[in-house]
Amino acid sequence: MALFKEIPPTAGFPILAKDIFSSSPGNTKYSLEDDFKNYLDVPYAKVANSGTTSLYIILESLKKISPKKSVIIPSFICPLVPLAIKRAGLNVIVCDINNADFNFNVLGLEEVCAKENDILAIIPTHLGGIPIDLGRINQLAKKYKIFVIEDCAQSLGAEYKGKKIGAFGDFAFFSLCRGKGLTIYEGGVIIAKDKGSATLLDNTILEIEKNDFFAESLKIFELLGYCLIYKPKIFWFAYRLPQIFWESKGNRLKALGDYYTIDFEIHKVSDFRKAIGHRQFYRLDNEIKSQREKAALYIAALAGIKGVKIITEPADSKATYPYLTLILDSPQKKKAVLQRFENSGLGVFQIYDAAITDFEYLQDIVGNKPCPNARSLAQNHITLSTSKYLTEKDIETIVEIIKNFNTSS
């Protein structure tokens, strides 16, 4: 790779000049919220300033109609999710995942649902663009009268049993953050499956969201900067250089992007940024097609290699693969592989550095319940980029390094 060249670790959309300065090819009769409603076939969608805010608004709305105070989350999840739950004044219950994919351990989930009588919601999380098994979750939710809030932050466009995810739970939220696919630099979308929830959510939004000229102006400035920087020859300075800085300070959490605070911003999103998201929407299916094609190249080349398990889509699902996740057979191998790729610029990285209960700064919120499956996944996984900037030659190089490493180790 050329000096300072850095391929993004996820398949974020680059923002084109015409997305900013032109109203075409997007249809101006529709808005970004209309795009989501039509695409998911749901009656309600509202843009918020982040996926975290979207979840927070949903939770604040549910508090008005239910006295229950606890929310179940999986053990391998973004730290912002428990922070949003805590900010809403609710309690977090962590349930471990399976040992070989991102699904809840269903027996553990059923045990929690049967034991606790204070559960407001379950948050199934579609990591890496891979739909998790919603059938059993929805059955449990119906049995115990629990709301389902789908975490679709990484999975816009994924399908489960022929239907877009985000349309299965009572509510859902998406992220429009940089690197998450379609982006307005930082943003989110609130989804409700039931039209009757519209008034409840809208009233909460009116109470919580305020205009913040300076915060929104900064996001517009950052969005314009993203348009210039999100290219391999420049991305190193915005992505890898800060990592090197925090590594030199001994702050692993910030180097890996796993540190957040509970005082996340909440403010209205300008029509300007919403319009930019709308103008990108027509590209969504083609971008997903490209991501799936790159994932398929990896899967075909790495299938059957001893010591490497690939997390792929279930038979009844269609993943979007903003990255592909591999589970290696030891933490030592993971560490060595990441070190080998560290300065390669090839977009090899990881999701989260720990099970959610192993982040010390979150333990007052999530507790310290042992979650061996999530801990094992955190210790053993790596991710392979499916960015549009990744070439077939790059993929061949990545595959060859992993194969050779596996042979020699």
C-alpha positions as CSV (number, residue, x, y, z in Angstrom):
1,M,0.0,0.0,0.0
2,A,1.1,3.6,-0.7
3,L,2.4,5.6,2.3
4,F,-0.5,7.0,4.3
5,K,-3.1,5.2,2.2
6,E,-5.9,3.9,4.4
7,I,-8.9,2.0,3.3
8,P,-11.9,2.5,5.7
9,P,-12.6,-0.5,7.9
10,T,-16.3,-0.4,7.1
11,A,-18.3,0.3,3.9
12,G,-19.3,3.9,4.6
13,F,-20.8,5.8,1.7
14,P,-18.6,8.6,0.3
15,I,-20.5,11.8,-0.1
16,L,-20.5,13.2,-3.6
17,A,-20.4,16.8,-4.6
18,K,-23.8,16.4,-6.3
19,D,-25.2,15.1,-3.0
20,I,-24.4,18.5,-1.5
21,F,-25.0,20.9,-4.3
22,S,-27.7,19.3,-6.4
23,S,-31.3,18.2,-5.8
24,S,-31.0,15.4,-8.4
25,P,-31.1,12.4,-8.8
26,G,-33.1,12.3,-5.6
27,N,-36.8,12.9,-6.0
28,T,-37.6,16.3,-4.3
29,K,-41.2,15.2,-3.7
30,Y,-39.9,12.9,-1.0
31,S,-37.9,13.4,2.1
32,L,-35.3,11.2,3.8
33,E,-38.0,10.2,6.3
34,D,-40.3,9.2,3.3
35,D,-37.4,7.2,1.9
36,F,-37.2,5.1,5.1
37,K,-40.9,4.7,5.3
38,N,-41.2,3.5,1.7
39,Y,-38.1,1.3,1.8
40,L,-39.0,-0.5,5.1
41,D,-42.8,-0.4,4.4
42,V,-43.5,1.2,7.8
43,P,-45.8,4.1,8.7
44,Y,-43.4,6.1,10.9
45,A,-39.8,7.4,10.5
46,K,-38.2,10.4,12.0
47,V,-34.6,11.6,11.6
48,A,-32.7,12.4,14.9
49,N,-29.2,13.6,15.4
50,S,-27.8,10.2,16.2
51,G,-28.8,6.5,16.5
52,T,-28.2,6.9,20.3
53,T,-30.7,9.8,20.5
54,S,-33.1,7.7,18.4
55,L,-33.0,4.9,21.0
56,Y,-33.2,7.4,23.9
57,I,-36.4,9.0,22.4
58,I,-38.0,5.6,22.0
59,L,-37.2,4.7,25.6
60,E,-38.5,8.0,26.9
61,S,-41.7,7.4,25.0
62,L,-42.2,3.9,26.3
63,K,-41.8,5.2,29.9
64,K,-45.0,7.1,29.4
65,I,-47.1,4.0,28.7
66,S,-45.4,1.4,30.9
67,P,-44.2,1.3,34.5
68,K,-41.5,-1.3,33.7
69,K,-37.9,-0.2,34.2
70,S,-35.5,-2.7,32.7
71,V,-34.1,-3.3,29.2
72,I,-32.4,-6.4,28.0
73,I,-29.4,-6.0,25.7
74,P,-26.9,-8.5,24.2
75,S,-23.5,-8.9,25.7
76,F,-21.6,-7.7,22.5
77,I,-22.9,-4.3,21.7
78,C,-21.9,-0.6,21.3
79,P,-21.4,1.1,24.7
80,L,-23.7,3.9,23.6
81,V,-26.7,1.6,24.0
82,P,-26.4,1.1,27.8
83,L,-25.5,4.7,28.1
84,A,-28.8,5.7,26.4
85,I,-30.7,3.3,28.6
86,K,-29.1,4.8,31.8
87,R,-29.8,8.3,30.6
88,A,-33.5,7.4,30.2
89,G,-33.5,6.4,33.9
90,L,-33.8,2.7,33.1
91,N,-31.9,-0.4,34.2
92,V,-29.8,-2.6,32.0
93,I,-30.0,-6.4,32.0
94,V,-27.3,-8.1,29.9
95,C,-27.9,-11.4,28.2
96,D,-25.0,-13.4,26.7
97,I,-24.8,-14.1,23.0
98,N,-24.2,-17.5,21.3
99,N,-20.6,-18.7,21.0
100,A,-20.3,-18.4,17.2
101,D,-22.6,-15.6,16.1
102,F,-24.3,-12.4,17.2
103,N,-27.6,-13.9,18.3
104,F,-28.8,-13.9,21.8
105,N,-28.3,-17.2,23.6
106,V,-32.0,-18.0,23.5
107,L,-32.1,-20.2,26.6
108,G,-30.4,-17.5,28.6
109,L,-32.8,-14.9,27.2
110,E,-35.9,-17.0,28.0
111,E,-34.6,-17.6,31.5
112,V,-34.3,-13.8,32.1
113,C,-37.7,-13.1,30.6
114,A,-39.3,-15.7,32.8
115,K,-37.5,-14.6,36.0
116,E,-37.8,-10.8,35.7
117,N,-41.2,-9.1,35.8
118,D,-39.9,-5.6,35.2
119,I,-38.7,-5.9,31.6
120,L,-39.8,-3.0,29.4
121,A,-37.9,-3.9,26.2
122,I,-35.5,-6.2,24.5
123,I,-33.0,-4.8,22.0
124,P,-31.9,-7.4,19.4
125,T,-28.9,-6.1,17.6
126,H,-28.1,-6.8,13.9
127,L,-24.3,-6.5,13.9
128,G,-22.3,-6.4,10.8
129,G,-25.3,-6.1,8.6
130,I,-26.4,-9.7,9.6
131,P,-30.0,-10.1,10.7
132,I,-30.3,-12.1,13.9
133,D,-33.1,-14.6,14.5
134,L,-36.1,-12.5,15.4
135,G,-38.6,-15.3,15.5
136,R,-37.9,-16.6,19.0
137,I,-37.3,-13.1,20.3
138,N,-40.7,-11.9,19.1
139,Q,-42.4,-15.0,20.6
140,L,-40.8,-14.3,24.0
141,A,-41.7,-10.6,23.8
142,K,-45.3,-11.4,23.0
143,K,-45.5,-14.0,25.8
144,Y,-44.1,-11.7,28.5
145,K,-45.6,-8.4,27.1
146,I,-42.2,-6.9,26.3
147,F,-41.5,-4.3,23.6
148,V,-38.9,-5.2,20.9
149,I,-36.6,-2.4,19.8
150,E,-34.4,-3.5,16.8
151,D,-30.9,-2.1,16.8
152,C,-30.3,-1.7,13.1
153,A,-27.4,0.8,13.4
154,Q,-25.2,-1.2,11.1
155,S,-27.8,-3.0,8.9
156,L,-29.8,-0.7,6.7
157,G,-31.1,-2.8,3.8
158,A,-30.6,-6.2,5.4
159,E,-33.5,-8.7,5.1
160,Y,-35.0,-11.4,7.4
161,K,-37.4,-13.9,5.8
162,G,-37.9,-11.6,2.8
163,K,-38.6,-8.5,4.8
164,K,-36.4,-5.5,5.6
165,I,-35.1,-5.5,9.2
166,G,-36.4,-2.6,11.2
167,A,-40.0,-3.6,10.4
168,F,-40.1,-6.6,12.7
169,G,-39.9,-5.1,16.2
170,D,-42.4,-2.6,17.7
171,F,-39.7,0.0,17.2
172,A,-36.3,0.3,15.5
173,F,-33.5,2.7,15.2
174,F,-30.8,3.2,12.5
175,S,-27.6,5.1,12.4
176,L,-26.6,7.6,9.8
177,C,-23.2,8.1,11.3
178,R,-20.0,8.3,9.2
179,G,-18.8,4.8,8.2
180,K,-22.2,3.2,8.7
181,G,-23.3,3.3,5.0
182,L,-25.7,6.1,4.1
183,T,-24.6,9.1,6.2
184,I,-25.3,12.7,7.1
185,Y,-22.0,12.6,9.1
186,E,-23.9,12.0,12.4
187,G,-27.6,11.1,12.6
188,G,-30.1,8.4,13.3
189,V,-33.7,7.4,12.4
190,I,-36.5,6.4,14.7
191,I,-38.9,3.7,13.3
192,A,-42.3,2.6,14.6
193,K,-44.2,-0.3,13.1
194,D,-47.5,0.8,14.5
195,K,-49.0,4.1,13.2
196,G,-50.6,4.6,16.6
197,S,-47.1,5.2,18.1
198,A,-46.7,8.4,16.0
199,T,-48.3,10.8,18.5
200,L,-46.4,9.3,21.4
201,L,-43.0,9.6,19.7
202,D,-43.7,13.1,18.2
203,N,-44.7,14.4,21.6
204,T,-41.4,13.1,23.1
205,I,-39.4,14.6,20.3
206,L,-41.1,18.0,20.9
207,E,-40.1,17.7,24.6
208,I,-36.5,16.6,24.0
209,E,-35.2,18.0,20.8
210,K,-34.2,21.6,20.7
211,N,-32.6,23.8,18.0
212,D,-28.9,24.2,18.6
213,F,-27.4,26.5,15.9
214,F,-23.8,26.0,16.8
215,A,-24.0,22.2,17.3
216,E,-25.8,21.8,13.9
217,S,-23.4,24.2,12.2
218,L,-20.5,22.1,13.4
219,K,-22.1,19.0,12.0
220,I,-22.5,20.6,8.6
221,F,-18.9,21.7,8.7
222,E,-17.8,18.2,9.7
223,L,-20.0,16.7,6.9
224,L,-18.3,18.9,4.3
225,G,-15.0,17.8,5.7
226,Y,-16.0,14.2,5.5
227,C,-16.8,14.8,1.8
228,L,-13.2,15.8,1.3
229,I,-11.5,13.4,3.7
230,Y,-13.3,10.1,3.1
231,K,-10.8,8.9,0.5
232,P,-8.0,6.4,1.0
233,K,-5.2,8.9,0.4
234,I,-6.5,11.3,3.0
235,F,-8.4,9.0,5.4
236,W,-5.2,8.0,7.2
237,F,-4.9,11.5,8.7
238,A,-8.5,11.4,10.1
239,Y,-8.6,7.8,11.2
240,R,-5.2,6.1,11.7
241,L,-3.3,9.2,13.0
242,P,-5.7,9.7,15.9
243,Q,-5.3,6.0,16.7
244,I,-1.6,6.3,16.8
245,F,-1.9,9.4,19.1
246,W,-4.1,7.6,21.6
247,E,-2.0,4.5,21.5
248,S,1.0,6.6,22.4
249,K,-0.9,7.9,25.4
250,G,-1.8,4.4,26.5
251,N,-5.5,5.0,26.0
252,R,-6.7,1.8,24.2
253,L,-10.4,2.6,24.6
254,K,-10.1,5.9,22.7
255,A,-7.7,4.5,20.2
256,L,-10.2,1.8,19.3
257,G,-13.2,4.2,19.5
258,D,-14.9,2.3,22.4
259,Y,-15.1,5.2,24.8
260,Y,-18.3,7.3,25.1
261,T,-20.0,9.4,27.7
262,I,-23.6,9.7,28.9
263,D,-24.0,13.3,27.9
264,F,-24.4,12.7,24.2
265,E,-25.7,15.6,22.2
266,I,-29.4,15.9,21.4
267,H,-30.6,18.5,18.9
268,K,-32.6,19.0,15.8
269,V,-31.1,18.0,12.4
270,S,-31.2,20.7,9.7
271,D,-33.2,20.2,6.5
272,F,-29.8,20.7,4.7
273,R,-28.3,17.5,6.2
274,K,-31.6,15.6,5.8
275,A,-31.6,16.5,2.1
276,I,-28.0,15.2,1.7
277,G,-29.2,11.8,3.1
278,H,-32.2,11.8,0.8
279,R,-29.9,12.4,-2.3
280,Q,-27.8,9.4,-1.4
281,F,-30.7,7.0,-0.9
282,Y,-30.9,6.0,-4.6
283,R,-27.4,4.5,-4.3
284,L,-28.3,2.2,-1.4
285,D,-29.1,-1.0,-3.2
286,N,-26.1,-0.8,-5.5
287,E,-23.7,-0.1,-2.6
288,I,-25.2,-3.2,-0.8
289,K,-24.7,-5.3,-3.9
290,S,-21.0,-4.3,-4.0
291,Q,-20.5,-5.1,-0.3
292,R,-22.1,-8.5,-0.7
293,E,-19.9,-9.2,-3.8
294,K,-16.8,-8.4,-1.8
295,A,-17.9,-10.4,1.2
296,A,-18.6,-13.4,-1.2
297,L,-15.0,-13.2,-2.5
298,Y,-13.7,-13.4,1.1
299,I,-16.1,-16.2,2.0
300,A,-15.2,-18.3,-1.0
301,A,-11.4,-17.8,-0.5
302,L,-11.4,-18.4,3.3
303,A,-14.0,-21.2,3.5
304,G,-12.6,-24.4,5.1
305,I,-9.4,-22.9,6.5
306,K,-8.6,-24.5,9.8
307,G,-8.8,-22.0,12.7
308,V,-11.0,-19.5,10.9
309,K,-14.7,-19.3,11.3
310,I,-16.7,-16.8,9.2
311,I,-19.9,-15.2,10.6
312,T,-22.2,-15.3,7.6
313,E,-25.9,-14.7,6.9
314,P,-28.4,-17.4,7.9
315,A,-30.2,-19.2,5.1
316,D,-33.4,-17.2,5.6
317,S,-31.7,-13.8,5.6
318,K,-29.8,-11.4,3.4
319,A,-26.9,-9.5,5.0
320,T,-25.5,-6.2,3.9
321,Y,-21.9,-6.9,5.1
322,P,-20.5,-3.5,5.8
323,Y,-17.6,-5.6,6.9
324,L,-17.1,-9.4,7.3
325,T,-16.3,-10.9,10.7
326,L,-13.9,-13.8,11.2
327,I,-13.5,-15.7,14.5
328,L,-9.9,-17.0,14.9
329,D,-9.0,-19.8,17.2
330,S,-7.0,-17.9,19.9
331,P,-6.5,-14.4,21.3
332,Q,-2.8,-14.7,20.5
333,K,-3.6,-15.3,16.8
334,K,-6.0,-12.4,16.7
335,K,-3.4,-10.1,18.2
336,A,-0.7,-11.2,15.8
337,V,-2.9,-10.9,12.8
338,L,-4.0,-7.4,13.7
339,Q,-0.4,-6.4,14.3
340,R,0.5,-7.8,10.9
341,F,-2.2,-5.6,9.2
342,E,-1.8,-2.6,11.5
343,N,0.1,-0.4,9.1
344,S,-1.1,-2.1,5.9
345,G,-3.9,0.3,5.2
346,L,-6.1,-2.6,4.1
347,G,-9.0,-2.0,6.5
348,V,-8.5,-5.0,8.7
349,F,-9.8,-4.2,12.2
350,Q,-12.3,-5.3,14.9
351,I,-15.8,-4.4,16.2
352,Y,-15.7,-4.0,20.0
353,D,-12.7,-4.7,22.2
354,A,-14.6,-6.4,25.0
355,A,-17.9,-7.8,26.1
356,I,-20.1,-5.0,27.3
357,T,-19.7,-6.2,30.9
358,D,-15.9,-6.1,30.6
359,F,-15.7,-2.3,30.0
360,E,-14.8,-1.0,33.4
361,Y,-16.2,2.5,32.8
362,L,-19.6,0.9,32.2
363,Q,-19.8,-1.5,35.2
364,D,-21.9,0.8,37.3
365,I,-24.5,0.6,34.5
366,V,-24.2,-2.9,33.1
367,G,-22.8,-4.8,36.2
368,N,-20.1,-7.5,36.0
369,K,-22.1,-10.5,35.0
370,P,-19.9,-13.1,33.3
371,C,-20.6,-13.3,29.6
372,P,-18.1,-15.9,28.4
373,N,-19.4,-16.1,24.8
374,A,-19.1,-12.3,24.2
375,R,-15.8,-12.3,25.9
376,S,-14.5,-15.0,23.6
377,L,-15.8,-13.3,20.5
378,A,-14.2,-10.0,21.6
379,Q,-10.9,-11.8,22.2
380,N,-10.8,-13.8,19.0
381,H,-12.5,-11.8,16.1
382,I,-11.3,-9.6,13.4
383,T,-13.1,-7.7,10.6
384,L,-12.4,-7.4,6.9
385,S,-13.5,-4.3,5.1
386,T,-15.9,-4.3,2.2
387,S,-15.4,-0.6,1.4
388,K,-15.9,0.5,-2.2
389,Y,-12.3,1.6,-2.2
390,L,-11.2,-2.0,-1.7
391,T,-10.1,-3.7,-5.0
392,E,-10.1,-7.4,-5.8
393,K,-6.3,-7.3,-5.7
394,D,-6.5,-5.9,-2.1
395,I,-8.9,-8.8,-1.2
396,E,-6.5,-11.3,-2.7
397,T,-3.6,-9.8,-0.6
398,I,-5.7,-9.9,2.6
399,V,-6.7,-13.5,2.0
400,E,-3.2,-14.6,1.2
401,I,-1.8,-13.0,4.4
402,I,-4.4,-14.7,6.5
403,K,-3.8,-18.1,4.8
404,N,-0.1,-17.8,5.1
405,F,-0.4,-16.7,8.7
406,N,-2.7,-19.6,9.5
407,T,-0.2,-22.1,7.9
408,S,2.8,-20.7,9.7
409,S,1.3,-20.3,13.1
